[in-house]
């Protein structure tokens, strides 16, 4: 039987599909978690950012942006347009910060630091859009400090989880980059 030859573009599309599906599965799981008292509606731990961070570390900026857009479309479909906009604004700022930190020549932060700083950027992006939508900066004053603390906690958790699952994700990646 002849072997089927799959080109790099096809492998990339398949890999991005699998990573996107993993991010969506984690987003779906997060939607099952009850609201956390004291936080704004829709505040989630950011487990799907584990996949975005992995993608930023291994594939790069455009791969991470694709995952971010997939997650934002999912948020729009499952939770409404405002949720999608909040997801996209936080996700884009987070991804830009994440990729910038990952690509620094002297990496001053490990996965944990990148995770925490990108979680802070995610919350900042969402807070900016919430202030624009509501027409008031009072949200930033009232929720900002709480979201900062939440980002530090959740960024630490997602950074730790990524460090644990990184070997399995790398093994998955090698299946698509073999030669």
Secondary structure, DSSP 4 states (H G I P E B T S, - for coil): -PPPP--HHHHHHHHHHHHHHHHHHHHHHHHTSPPPTTSPTT----TTHHHHHHHHHHT-HHHHHHHHHHHHHHHHHHH-HHHHHHHHHHHHHHHHHHHHHHT-SS----HHHHHHHHHHHHHHHHHHHHHHHHT-SHHHHHHHHHHHHHHHHHHHHHHHHHHHHHHHHHHHHHHHH--
